[in-house]
Amino acid sequence: MTSTRRRTAYLLGLLACAAALWVWWGGAGPEKAIAIEGSRDEESVVSQPVDALQADAAEAPGSDTQPERRDQGTARTEVAEDRRARISGRCVTVEGQPIRDCTISVWTYQTREQEAKFPDQRRQKIPRLQSGEDGRFEARFLPSKARSYRLAFFKKGQASHSGKLGEVRPAETRDLGDIVLLTGARVRGRVLDDRGRPVAACRVSVSAGERLSAALDKSNAAFPPLRTKGATTNGTGRFDLYRSLCSGRWKLLVSRELVSPGEIVIPDNQSEVDLVIRVRGHDDKDLIQGHVLDQQGQPVPDARLSYLPRPTNGPTASDHYSLRDGSFQIPRSEWDTGVPVHLRIDKSGFNPLKTAKPYDWGTSGLRLVLTRGTSLSIHVVDAETRSPIENYAVRIRDLGSGPTTMGPQERGAHKNGILRIPGMAWGRYRIVVEPDESHAASRWRTIDVGRVEGPPILFELHKLVRQQLRVVTAKGDPVMGSKVELLEPEEGHPIDANTFVGGIGRSTTSKNQGRPWTQGKTNDKGILELSGPPLRDLGLRITGPTHVPLFVNGIRLQNGSKPFVVQVVTGASLSGRIRPTAVLRQLTDLDKRESKASPASTSSKRPGLRLLQKAPPNRYPPGGSKRFPIAEDGTFKIAGIAPGSWTLQLVWDRKEGVYSYFQWLDLQELADLRKGEERELDLDISRFLLGDVEGSVTCNDSPAKKWTLHLRARKHSLPMGITRRLPVTLPLDEVGKFATQLIPGIYDCSLSPEYKNGPWRPLYPTGSTIRVTAGGRQKVRLKLGTVELRLHFENHDGKPLPKLRAILVDEASGRRYSLPISDSDGNCSARAPTGSFRLVTLPKHMTTLEGYEAFINAHRRDYETAFNKAHILLGELTIEAGGQAEPREITVPKSAGY
């Protein structure tokens, strides 16, 4: 009986399988089934934002060699594949041989324009890839219009290279050709003093010089070798420059007095270089020495030590670290006055220690004991179900160390929702919990950490609530394209035009800041879905291209509630023309020319218009403080301006070296703009037409080649409306000539020689004033006479005077030239201009912090006059042109206090 049932079940199973095969083959069929599935997935892809596709690509475990995930639909995969960009090339040596297994990283960054347009874009993660046997590579990724891209190449035995790709379009194919990678090595090692002791907190870097210039000629200009940023030695004196350097000779730079070696030699066929750098040690009288220990007497390594007061002049004193056995040395900086100092010791997991009494330089045998911090426990649960939330991170802001907020810590899964943070220093903190995307982050909570560990701190988190917002006009018509920001005030201030969008991770000294929950634009129906926490007072900031900015405070989100409906008011509009357009073309050409001269600077925008309401409350028109475009023929139109009085400004970009900033010109005051008013303007800016200036500079009757000319406009000489002085920096060519276009005005000139070592000091040529007229053309010749001035300072007893700073005062113009500080033998040398000068210095009691502060407090009302009278006259000098002056002996009078 049992065997009969088994045979029957077996036959029924075969019949069922046959029926299923018949339906699949003769009914829908494989092609029809795929078409149905593909049409459904293709529709979902079209409605899905691009960022979601990028996230899918970023989460892939590898590049396109990985199989696609079929559970997401064939058509969706095909659509995503069609939108991928393909960046290809070949890694080769200088000789043209392919380089295999080279690591290629695709880095992303945001330009200023992208950051302003897409402020909350998360960093896109693109998997690394390797070059093949033939050196070829192909990077495939879904590009975003919110980000720009660059490539970096890393290979052991080769120098690290990098270059920008800029913006990449979807489905773009770009072949970079051969990328030439130079041979190089990774540099690491130790820094020891002349007694063989490790030196901590010593800065190590290299200077490229002519070597890198020669290397650039062999490599691709678009993908040059990466410059090292330098490294700082740890507590054992070790350092690692990380990035591989080109082979050749490099000048070694350290933050201590270097003994050996003076340069680094990187052979062509060596992938790593291990150095031992010797620096000059300090005398025991210039050291504070001791050990850092815990409460059990065990050494505490890598504790950071600093001292107060810090030197007021010269470079900032470096921090120092304890070694593996807890020992430390704090050397006195040459800029220190030698007064006793208080020590501060910081170490993660311990309470910071500040010594109660000051220590003299030369003190040794100190035993500084650190006490361990207290553990802090956090318990995170769902506010409704009371079930634990395990996936979250925390941010901690130490209220005792300023407004800085630490990044997210302990991100990941925490069992039963409990996180224990050991070694928190005693004090007051603000803590926020950042859960996964299903829940809203908590508010900031102030917590005191004491000597005794307390119970876990409970955080109850609510799920995110979604509710629609509709933006309409007074007639009920939907408003499309309005920018909407749902913000939560951090300090209780109402949301307004000046609210700073700080967020959880950002920190600012401004109290009027808000945490963003939703940022976006309304669709063609005037609708945007808001997402945020429930039971909290939030605020809306709504700006648009056609209406007045609107601020709604005190709203609360609720699931299932009706949409918020807000009405906006139509603003005033401005239209008109700016003439002549030659000025606008000049500004655009000037920006392009300066960006070529300084490729490290960011690309500039075209000149535009900006509106600023200076009377309270400070507001900007729709779009914040952005600039409004001006057409090629000079016409413009601005809509949605709030009623009131405004200042219309012309805004353009300026670049000085690697720095970029904007300049503005007040065009016209707009008084009493009314609701719905349309005002026509005709703006004449001919007074602002740039003038052409060209000239030459000679030094000692020879061309001042490779010098730099600095121009600074006199404020009251500029056209009406300019409220900011305009500094201009012009490098001179090989024959000392320059050419530029300048805003009409009077400019003062100064020169600085080719940079070598130490800070440059400005030198003023003969006829150092340039007068520029609107649309004019002027040729100038600037002459400068210099000499290598050498001075030797002695006190009234004939002993050399180290660390004395003297000043040259020009008898004719009153300009001052600050000379370098004298060395240990009392000698000072510097390039100085020719002419008649008074040589002065300050009395010794004013060179200390206490003496200078006492002088300021005593002469607050007549500080400038008293300061000039306080100088001690050392003599009168007549400096004539020549290569190098004879050394001059200068005796400092006893009245100076030395």
C-alpha positions in Angstrom: 0.0 0.0 0.0 2.8 2.4 0.9 4.7 1.7 -2.3 1.6 2.3 -4.4 1.1 5.8 -2.8 4.8 6.6 -3.5 4.4 5.7 -7.2 1.3 7.8 -7.5 2.9 10.8 -5.8 5.9 10.4 -8.1 3.8 10.3 -11.3 1.8 13.4 -10.1 5.0 15.3 -9.6 6.2 14.5 -13.1 2.9 15.7 -14.6 3.2 18.9 -12.7 6.7 19.6 -13.9 5.7 18.9 -17.5 2.7 21.3 -17.2 5.0 24.0 -15.8 7.4 23.5 -18.7 4.6 23.7 -21.3 3.3 26.9 -19.8 6.8 28.5 -19.8 7.7 27.4 -23.3 4.5 27.7 -25.2 2.7 30.3 -23.1 4.6 33.5 -21.9 8.0 32.2 -23.1 11.4 33.5 -21.9 11.4 36.7 -24.1 7.9 37.7 -23.1 8.6 37.2 -19.4 11.8 39.4 -19.6 9.9 42.1 -21.5 7.3 42.3 -18.8 9.8 42.4 -16.0 12.0 44.9 -17.9 9.1 47.3 -18.5 8.3 47.4 -14.8 11.9 48.0 -13.7 12.5 50.5 -16.4 9.7 52.6 -15.2 11.0 52.5 -11.6 14.5 53.5 -12.9 13.1 56.6 -14.7 11.4 57.8 -11.5 14.4 57.0 -9.3 16.9 59.8 -8.6 20.4 59.5 -10.0 22.0 59.5 -6.5 20.2 56.2 -5.8 21.9 54.7 -8.8 25.2 56.0 -7.6 24.7 54.4 -4.2 24.1 51.1 -5.9 27.3 51.5 -7.9 29.2 52.6 -4.8 28.1 49.5 -2.8 29.3 47.1 -5.4 32.2 45.0 -4.2 34.4 45.6 -7.3 34.4 47.3 -10.6 32.6 46.0 -13.8 34.3 42.6 -13.5 31.7 41.8 -10.8 28.4 40.2 -12.0 25.3 42.4 -11.9 22.6 41.7 -9.4 19.7 40.2 -11.4 17.2 40.6 -8.5 17.0 44.3 -9.3 15.8 43.7 -12.9 17.5 43.3 -16.2 16.2 46.6 -17.7 17.3 48.6 -14.6 20.8 47.1 -14.9 20.9 48.1 -18.6 19.8 51.6 -17.9 22.4 52.0 -15.2 25.1 50.6 -17.4 24.2 53.0 -20.2 24.6 56.0 -17.8 28.1 55.0 -16.6 31.1 57.0 -17.7 34.2 55.2 -19.0 37.6 56.7 -18.2 40.4 54.8 -19.7 44.2 55.1 -20.2 47.5 53.2 -19.9 50.1 53.4 -17.2 53.7 53.4 -18.6 57.2 54.2 -17.6 59.4 57.0 -19.0 60.7 54.5 -21.5 57.1 53.6 -22.6 57.0 50.2 -20.9 53.5 49.2 -19.5 53.1 49.1 -15.7 50.9 46.3 -14.4 49.1 46.2 -11.1 49.1 50.0 -10.6 46.4 51.1 -8.2 44.1 53.8 -9.6 41.8 55.7 -7.3 39.0 57.9 -8.4 38.7 60.8 -5.9 35.7 63.1 -5.8 35.6 66.7 -4.7 33.2 69.7 -5.0 33.9 73.0 -6.6 32.6 76.2 -4.9 29.7 76.3 -7.4 28.8 72.7 -6.7 29.0 73.1 -3.0 26.7 76.1 -3.1 24.2 74.3 -5.3 24.4 70.8 -3.7 25.5 71.5 0.0 24.5 68.2 1.5 26.0 65.7 -1.0 27.5 62.7 0.6 30.9 61.6 -0.6 30.7 59.1 -3.5 32.6 55.9 -3.0 34.1 54.4 -6.2 36.1 51.1 -5.9 39.8 51.2 -6.7 41.0 49.3 -9.8 44.3 47.8 -11.0 46.0 48.2 -14.4 46.3 45.0 -16.5 49.3 43.3 -18.1 49.4 45.9 -20.8 49.1 48.7 -18.3 45.6 49.6 -19.4 42.8 50.5 -17.0 39.2 51.5 -17.4 37.2 53.2 -14.6 33.4 52.9 -14.8 31.1 54.8 -12.5 27.9 56.7 -12.5 28.9 60.4 -12.4 27.0 63.0 -10.4 26.5 66.6 -11.5 27.1 67.5 -7.8 30.7 66.3 -7.8 33.9 66.6 -9.8 36.5 63.9 -10.2 40.3 63.3 -10.2 42.5 60.3 -10.6 45.4 59.2 -8.5 48.0 56.5 -9.4 50.0 54.5 -6.8 52.6 51.8 -7.5 55.4 50.6 -5.4 58.7 51.7 -7.0 56.9 54.5 -8.8 56.1 58.1 -7.8 52.6 58.9 -6.8 50.8 60.9 -9.5 47.4 62.7 -9.5 45.4 65.0 -11.8 41.9 66.5 -12.2 39.3 65.2 -14.6 36.8 68.0 -13.6 33.1 67.3 -14.3 32.2 64.0 -15.9 28.9 63.6 -17.8 26.8 60.4 -17.8 27.7 57.9 -20.5 30.8 59.9 -21.3 33.8 58.1 -22.8 37.2 59.6 -22.2 40.6 58.1 -23.2 43.5 59.7 -21.3 46.2 58.0 -23.4 49.5 57.1 -21.7 50.0 58.2 -18.1 53.8 58.4 -17.5 54.7 57.4 -14.0 58.2 58.3 -12.8 60.3 56.0 -10.7 60.2 56.9 -7.0 60.4 55.6 -3.4 58.6 56.0 -0.1 60.7 57.9 2.5 60.6 57.1 6.2 63.0 57.0 9.1 63.9 58.5 12.5 65.1 61.9 13.8 67.8 61.8 16.5 69.7 64.5 18.2 73.5 64.6 18.4 73.3 62.6 21.6 71.4 59.8 19.9 68.1 60.6 21.6 64.8 60.4 19.5 63.3 63.8 18.7 59.5 64.0 18.9 57.2 66.5 17.2 59.8 67.4 14.6 58.5 68.4 11.2 60.1 66.7 8.2 59.6 67.7 4.6 61.5 68.0 1.3 62.0 70.8 -1.2 61.5 69.9 -4.8 63.6 72.6 -6.5 64.9 72.0 -10.0 64.5 68.2 -9.6 60.7 68.3 -9.8 60.7 70.8 -12.6 62.9 68.4 -14.6 60.6 65.5 -13.7 57.5 67.4 -14.8 59.0 67.6 -18.3 59.0 63.8 -18.5 55.6 63.2 -17.0 52.1 64.2 -18.1 51.3 67.8 -17.3 47.8 66.8 -16.5 48.9 64.1 -14.0 52.1 65.5 -12.3 53.8 63.8 -9.4 52.2 64.4 -6.0 54.0 66.8 -3.7 54.6 65.5 -0.2 52.9 67.4 2.6 55.6 66.5 5.1 55.2 64.5 8.3 55.7 65.0 12.1 57.8 62.5 14.1 56.0 60.6 16.8 57.1 59.9 20.4 59.9 57.6 19.2 61.2 60.0 16.6 59.8 58.1 13.6 58.2 59.6 10.6 56.7 58.5 7.2 56.2 60.8 4.2 53.7 58.2 2.8 53.6 59.5 -0.7 56.3 58.2 -3.0 58.8 60.8 -4.2 60.5 60.9 -7.6 64.0 59.5 -7.8 66.8 62.0 -7.6 68.2 64.6 -5.1 65.8 66.4 -2.7 66.7 69.1 -0.2 65.8 68.0 3.3 63.9 70.4 5.5 63.3 69.9 9.3 61.9 72.2 12.0 65.1 71.8 14.1 68.7 72.7 13.3 69.8 70.1 10.8 73.2 68.4 11.2 73.0 65.6 8.6 72.1 64.7 5.9 71.5 67.9 3.9 69.7 66.1 1.1 67.9 62.8 0.2 69.2 60.8 -2.7 66.5 58.4 -4.1 68.0 55.9 -6.6 66.1 54.9 -9.7 65.5 51.3 -8.8 64.7 51.6 -5.1 61.2 51.5 -3.7 61.9 52.5 -0.1 64.4 54.8 1.6 65.0 54.6 5.4 66.8 57.7 6.8 68.4 58.6 10.1 68.3 62.4 10.4 70.6 64.1 12.9 69.6 67.5 14.4 71.3 69.7 16.9 70.4 68.9 20.5 69.6 71.3 23.2 71.6 72.2 26.3 70.2 70.9 29.6 69.7 74.5 30.7 67.2 75.0 27.8 65.2 71.9 28.6 62.5 70.8 30.9 62.7 67.0 31.4 60.9 64.3 33.3 58.4 61.4 33.0 54.7 61.1 32.5 53.2 58.3 34.6 49.7 57.0 35.5 48.4 56.5 39.0 50.0 53.0 39.3 53.4 54.4 38.3 53.4 53.0 34.8 54.8 55.1 31.9 52.3 56.9 29.6 53.7 57.1 26.1 52.6 59.6 23.4 51.2 62.1 25.9 51.2 65.6 24.3 53.0 68.3 26.3 52.7 72.0 25.7 53.6 75.0 27.8 52.3 78.5 28.6 53.0 81.3 28.0 53.8 80.6 24.4 56.3 82.9 22.6 54.5 86.0 21.2 57.0 86.5 18.4 58.3 84.1 15.8 56.8 80.8 14.9 54.3 79.0 17.2 56.0 76.6 19.6 55.5 72.9 18.7 53.9 70.4 21.0 56.0 67.6 22.3 55.3 63.9 23.1 56.4 61.5 25.7 58.5 58.5 24.6 57.7 54.8 25.2 59.2 54.8 28.7 57.2 58.0 29.5 60.2 60.3 29.4 59.9 63.7 27.7 62.0 66.7 26.9 60.6 70.2 26.2 63.2 72.4 24.5 63.0 76.2 24.8 62.3 78.0 21.6 64.7 80.7 20.5 61.8 83.1 20.6 61.0 82.4 24.3 61.9 85.1 26.8 63.1 82.5 29.3 60.4 83.1 31.9 59.1 80.1 34.0 56.2 78.2 32.2 53.2 76.1 33.2 53.0 72.6 31.6 49.9 71.0 30.1 49.7 67.3 29.4 46.9 65.7 27.2 46.4 62.0 26.5 43.3 60.1 25.3 41.7 58.2 28.1 43.2 60.5 30.8 42.3 63.8 32.4 44.3 66.7 31.1 46.8 68.0 33.6 48.0 71.6 34.0 50.7 72.2 36.5 49.8 74.5 39.4 53.3 76.1 39.6 55.6 77.2 36.8 58.9 75.5 36.1 62.2 77.1 35.2 64.1 76.1 32.1 66.7 73.6 33.1 64.4 71.7 35.4 64.8 67.9 35.3 63.5 64.8 37.1 59.8 65.8 36.9 57.2 63.1 37.6 53.8 64.2 36.1 51.0 61.8 37.1 47.9 61.5 35.0 44.6 60.2 36.3 42.4 58.0 34.2 39.1 59.3 33.0 35.6 57.9 33.8 33.6 55.6 31.5 30.4 56.9 30.0 27.6 54.6 29.0 24.8 55.4 26.5 21.6 53.4 26.0 19.5 54.1 22.9 15.9 52.9 22.5 12.9 53.5 20.2 10.6 56.1 21.9 7.4 54.2 21.1 8.3 50.5 21.3 11.1 50.8 23.9 13.1 48.3 21.8 16.8 48.9 21.6 18.4 50.6 18.6 21.7 49.1 17.9 23.0 50.8 14.8 24.1 54.4 15.6 27.1 56.7 16.2 27.7 59.5 18.6 29.2 63.0 18.4 30.8 64.6 21.4 31.6 68.2 21.9 33.8 69.2 24.8 32.4 72.4 26.2 35.7 73.1 27.9 37.6 73.3 24.6 35.5 75.7 22.4 32.9 75.1 19.7 34.7 72.3 17.9 32.6 69.2 17.3 34.2 65.8 16.9 33.3 63.6 14.0 31.0 60.6 14.4 32.5 58.0 16.8 31.8 54.3 17.5 29.6 54.0 14.3 28.2 50.4 14.0 26.1 47.9 15.9 26.0 48.1 19.7 24.5 45.1 21.5 21.2 45.9 23.2 21.7 49.5 22.2 24.3 50.1 24.9 27.6 51.9 24.1 30.4 52.2 26.7 33.0 54.9 26.1 36.0 54.4 28.5 38.4 57.1 29.6 36.3 60.3 29.3 38.1 63.2 30.9 36.1 64.9 33.7 34.1 67.8 32.6 31.0 68.9 30.7 30.1 67.7 27.2 27.3 67.9 24.7 26.4 64.6 23.1 24.2 63.8 20.1 23.2 60.3 18.8 23.0 59.7 15.1 21.0 56.5 14.3 20.4 54.9 10.9 18.1 56.5 8.3 14.9 55.2 9.9 15.1 57.3 13.0 15.8 60.9 13.7 19.0 62.0 15.4 18.6 63.1 19.0 18.9 66.7 20.2 22.2 67.8 21.8 22.3 66.9 25.5 24.6 68.4 28.1 26.2 65.8 30.3 28.6 66.0 33.2 31.3 63.4 33.6 32.7 63.1 37.1 34.9 60.8 39.1 32.4 58.1 39.5 30.8 56.2 36.6 27.0 56.8 36.5 24.2 54.7 35.1 23.7 54.6 31.3 22.3 57.8 29.8 19.0 57.0 28.0 18.3 58.4 24.6 14.8 57.9 23.2 14.7 58.3 19.4 11.6 58.8 17.3 11.1 57.5 13.7 11.2 60.1 11.0 7.9 61.6 10.0 6.9 62.5 6.5 4.4 65.2 5.5 3.8 67.2 2.3 4.3 70.9 1.8 2.4 72.9 -0.9 3.6 76.4 -1.9 1.0 78.5 -3.7 0.4 82.1 -4.6 -2.4 84.3 -3.2 -4.6 83.0 -6.0 -3.9 79.4 -5.1 -1.7 78.6 -8.1 1.2 76.2 -7.4 4.8 77.7 -7.3 7.4 75.6 -9.0 11.1 75.7 -8.2 10.9 77.3 -4.7 13.9 76.4 -2.5 12.7 74.9 0.8 14.7 74.3 3.9 13.2 72.5 6.9 15.5 73.5 9.8 15.6 72.9 13.6 16.9 75.9 15.6 19.9 74.9 17.7 19.7 77.7 20.2 16.0 78.6 20.1 16.4 81.5 17.6 13.6 81.7 15.0 14.6 80.7 11.5 15.2 83.8 9.3 17.4 84.9 6.4 20.5 84.9 8.6 20.2 81.4 10.0 23.3 79.5 9.4 22.8 75.9 8.2 25.1 74.2 10.7 24.0 70.6 10.8 25.1 68.0 13.3 28.7 67.8 12.1 29.3 71.5 11.5 30.1 73.9 14.3 30.2 77.6 14.3 30.4 80.4 16.8 27.1 81.8 15.5 24.2 81.1 17.9 21.6 81.6 15.1 22.1 78.2 13.4 19.7 75.4 12.4 20.1 71.7 11.8 18.8 70.8 8.3 16.2 68.0 8.0 14.9 68.6 4.5 16.4 70.6 1.6 14.9 70.6 -1.9 12.7 72.4 -4.5 9.0 72.2 -5.1 7.9 70.3 -8.2 5.5 71.5 -11.0 2.6 71.1 -8.6 4.3 73.2 -5.9 4.8 70.1 -3.7 7.7 68.9 -1.7 7.8 66.0 0.9 9.2 67.1 4.2 11.0 64.6 6.5 12.0 65.3 10.0 11.5 64.4 13.7 8.1 64.6 15.4 7.2 66.5 18.6 9.9 69.2 17.9 9.4 72.8 16.9 10.9 73.3 13.4 11.1 76.2 11.0 10.7 76.6 7.2 12.7 78.9 5.0 11.2 79.2 1.5 12.9 81.2 -1.2 12.1 81.3 -4.9 12.9 83.0 -8.2 9.6 84.9 -8.2 8.4 85.5 -4.7 9.5 87.1 -1.5 11.4 84.9 1.0 9.0 83.3 3.5 9.9 82.1 7.1 7.5 79.9 9.0 8.4 78.9 12.6 7.0 76.6 15.2 5.7 73.9 12.9 5.5 70.2 13.9 5.3 67.2 11.6 2.7 64.5 12.0 2.3 61.3 9.9 -1.0 61.1 8.0 -1.8 64.8 8.4 -2.9 67.1 5.7 -0.2 68.9 3.7 1.1 72.2 4.9 -0.1 74.9 2.6 1.8 78.2 2.6 1.1 81.3 0.5 3.9 83.4 -0.9 3.9 87.1 -1.9 5.0 88.2 -5.3 8.0 90.5 -5.0 9.3 93.5 -6.9 11.4 93.1 -10.1 14.4 94.9 -11.6 15.4 95.0 -15.2 17.7 97.2 -17.2 21.1 97.4 -18.8 24.7 98.0 -17.8 26.8 100.0 -20.1 29.4 100.0 -21.5 29.7 96.2 -21.9 33.5 96.6 -22.4 33.9 96.8 -18.7 32.2 93.4 -18.2 34.3 91.9 -20.9 37.5 93.3 -19.3 36.6 91.8 -15.9 35.9 88.4 -17.5 39.1 88.4 -19.5 41.0 89.5 -16.4 39.7 86.5 -14.5 40.6 84.1 -17.3 44.1 85.5 -17.6 44.7 85.4 -13.8 43.4 81.8 -13.6 45.9 80.7 -16.2 48.7 82.4 -14.2 47.6 80.6 -11.1 46.2 77.2 -12.1 45.8 76.1 -8.4 43.0 78.7 -7.9 39.4 77.8 -8.5 37.6 78.8 -11.7 35.8 82.1 -11.6 32.3 83.1 -12.5 31.3 85.8 -14.8 30.6 89.2 -13.3 27.1 89.4 -11.9 24.8 91.5 -9.7 24.0 91.1 -6.0 21.4 92.7 -3.8 22.0 93.6 -0.2 19.6 95.2 2.3 21.8 96.9 4.8 19.0 98.1 7.1 17.6 95.6 9.6 16.5 92.9 9.2 19.4 91.9 6.9 18.1 90.0 4.0 19.1 88.7 0.7 16.7 88.2 -2.3 15.7 84.8 -3.5 18.6 82.3 -3.6 20.5 83.9 -0.7 23.5 86.0 -1.5 24.1 84.5 -5.0 25.0 86.7 -7.9 22.4 87.3 -10.7 23.6 86.9 -14.2 24.2 89.7 -16.7 23.7 88.9 -20.4 26.3 89.5 -23.1 24.7 92.8 -24.1 24.6 94.0 -20.5 20.9 93.4 -19.9 19.6 91.8 -16.6 16.4 91.0 -14.8 15.9 90.2 -11.1 12.5 89.1 -9.7 11.1 88.3 -6.3 12.7 91.1 -4.3 11.2 91.8 -0.9 9.7 95.3 -0.4 12.2 97.8 1.1 15.4 99.6 0.3 18.3 97.7 -1.3 21.8 98.3 -2.6 22.6 97.0 -6.1 26.2 95.8 -6.4 28.3 94.6 -9.3 30.3 91.5 -8.1 33.3 89.9 -9.8 36.2 87.5 -8.8 39.8 88.4 -8.0 42.7 86.0 -7.7 46.0 86.4 -6.0 48.2 83.3 -6.3 46.3 80.4 -4.8 43.7 82.7 -3.2 40.4 83.6 -4.7 37.9 86.2 -3.4 35.3 88.5 -4.8 35.2 92.2 -5.2 32.1 94.5 -5.4 31.1 97.9 -6.6 28.0 99.7 -5.3 26.1 100.6 -8.4 22.9 102.3 -7.1 20.7 102.6 -4.0 17.2 101.3 -4.6 14.8 103.1 -2.2 11.3 102.0 -1.3 10.7 99.0 -3.6 7.0 98.1 -3.4 5.2 94.8 -3.7 4.8 93.8 -7.4 6.7 96.9 -8.6 8.7 96.7 -11.9 11.6 99.1 -11.9 13.7 99.9 -15.0 17.4 100.9 -14.6 20.0 102.3 -16.9 23.5 102.0 -15.2 26.6 103.7 -16.6 29.9 102.3 -15.3 32.2 104.0 -17.8 34.1 105.4 -14.8 35.1 101.8 -14.0 36.7 101.1 -17.4 40.1 99.5 -16.8 43.3 101.1 -17.8 46.3 99.3 -19.4 49.6 99.5 -17.6 52.9 98.1 -18.7 56.4 98.8 -17.6 59.8 97.6 -16.5 61.7 97.3 -13.2 65.4 97.5 -12.8 67.5 96.8 -9.7 71.0 98.3 -9.6 70.6 99.1 -13.3 69.9 95.4 -14.1 66.5 93.9 -15.0 64.7 92.7 -11.8 63.9 89.3 -13.3 61.7 86.9 -11.3 61.0 89.6 -8.8 57.4 90.3 -7.7 55.6 93.7 -8.0 53.0 94.5 -5.4 50.4 97.2 -6.1 48.0 98.5 -3.6 45.3 101.1 -4.5 44.8 104.1 -2.3 41.2 103.8 -1.1 40.0 107.3 -1.7 41.4 107.4 -5.3 39.2 104.6 -6.5 35.9 105.2 -8.4 32.8 106.0 -6.4 31.2 102.8 -5.1 34.3 100.7 -4.4 34.6 100.2 -0.7 37.5 97.8 -0.6 41.2 98.4 -1.5 42.5 96.3 -4.3 45.9 94.4 -3.8 47.5 93.2 -7.0 50.5 90.9 -7.2 52.4 90.7 -10.5 55.4 88.4 -11.1 58.0 90.0 -13.4 59.3 88.1 -16.4 62.9 87.3 -17.4 63.7 90.8 -18.4 61.9 92.5 -15.5 58.8 93.6 -17.4 55.1 93.4 -16.6 51.7 94.3 -18.2 48.3 94.3 -16.6 44.9 96.1 -16.5 43.9 98.0 -13.4 40.9 99.8 -12.0 41.3 103.6 -12.3 43.1 105.0 -9.2 46.4 105.7 -7.6 48.6 102.7 -6.7 51.6 102.4 -4.4 54.3 100.0 -5.6 56.6 97.7 -3.6 58.9 95.0 -4.7 60.0 91.7 -3.2 63.0 89.7 -4.5 62.9 86.0 -5.6 62.0 84.0 -2.5 64.9 82.0 -1.0 64.9 81.6 2.7 62.9 83.5 5.4 60.2 86.1 5.0 60.5 88.8 2.3 60.6 92.4 3.2 59.1 95.0 0.8 61.4 97.4 -1.0 60.1 100.6 -2.5 61.4 101.8 -5.9 62.0 105.3 -7.1 58.7 106.8 -8.4 56.7 104.2 -6.6 53.3 105.6 -7.5 51.2 104.6 -10.6 48.2 106.7 -11.6 45.7 104.8 -13.8 42.9 106.5 -15.7 39.7 105.0 -17.1 40.5 103.4 -20.5 43.9 105.0 -20.5 47.3 103.4 -21.4 50.4 104.1 -19.4 54.1 103.0 -19.5 56.2 103.2 -16.3 59.8 102.6 -15.4 60.6 101.7 -11.8 64.2 101.9 -10.5 65.5 100.4 -7.4 68.9 100.5 -5.8 69.8 97.8 -3.2 72.8 96.6 -1.2 73.6 93.6 1.0 73.8 95.3 4.3 75.8 93.7 7.1 75.7 94.9 10.7 77.4 93.8 13.9 75.7 94.8 17.2 77.6 95.2 20.5 76.5 96.5 23.9 78.3 99.3 25.7 80.8 96.7 27.2 81.8 95.5 23.7 80.0 92.1 24.0 78.0 90.8 21.0 74.2 91.3 21.2 72.1 88.3 20.0 68.4 88.5 19.3 68.3 92.2 18.7 65.9 93.6 16.0 66.8 96.9 14.3 64.7 99.0 12.0 65.7 101.3 9.1 63.6 104.5 8.9 63.8 106.3 5.5 64.6 109.9 6.1 62.7 111.0 2.9 59.5 109.0 3.1 59.4 107.8 6.7 58.9 104.2 5.5 60.3 101.5 7.8 62.3 98.4 6.9 62.4 95.8 9.6 65.7 93.9 9.6 66.2 90.3 10.6 67.0 89.5 14.2 70.7 89.2 15.0 72.3 85.8 15.4 74.2 84.4 18.4 77.3 86.4 17.4 75.4 89.7 17.1 75.5 89.7 13.3 72.7 90.7 11.0 72.6 90.8 7.1 69.7 91.7 4.8 69.0 93.3 1.4 68.4 97.0 2.0 67.5 99.9 -0.3 69.8 102.8 -1.0 69.3 106.2 0.6 69.6 107.9 3.9 68.2 106.2 7.0 68.0 106.3 10.7 68.8 103.0 12.5 66.7 102.5 15.6 65.6 99.7 18.0 63.3 99.3 20.9 64.5 99.2 24.5 64.9 95.8 26.0 62.1 96.1 28.5 59.6 96.5 25.5 60.7 93.3 23.8 59.1 91.1 26.6 55.4 90.4 26.7 55.0 92.0 30.1 56.9 95.1 29.2 55.0 95.6 25.9 51.6 95.1 27.6 52.6 97.6 30.3 53.6 100.1 27.6 50.3 99.7 25.8 48.3 100.2 29.0 50.3 103.3 29.9 49.9 104.9 26.4 46.4 104.0 25.2 45.5 107.5 24.0 48.8 108.5 22.4 50.2 105.1 21.5 51.6 105.9 18.0 53.4 109.0 19.2 54.8 107.3 22.3 55.8 104.3 20.4 57.9 106.4 17.9 59.5 108.3 20.8 60.4 105.0 22.6 62.8 104.0 19.8 66.5 104.2 20.6 68.7 105.8 17.9 71.6 103.6 17.0 73.0 105.8 14.3 72.5 107.3 10.8 73.3 105.3 7.7 73.8 106.4 4.1 73.5 103.3 1.9 74.9 103.5 -1.6 74.3 101.1 -4.4 76.6 98.2 -4.8 76.8 94.4 -4.4 77.7 94.2 -0.7 78.5 96.8 1.9 81.4 96.6 4.3 80.4 95.3 7.8 79.4 98.1 10.2 80.0 98.0 13.9 76.9 99.3 15.8 77.2 100.0 19.5 73.9 99.9 21.4 73.8 102.6 24.1 73.4 101.6 27.8 70.0 103.4 27.8 68.6 100.6 25.7 68.9 98.2 28.7 71.1 95.6 27.0 
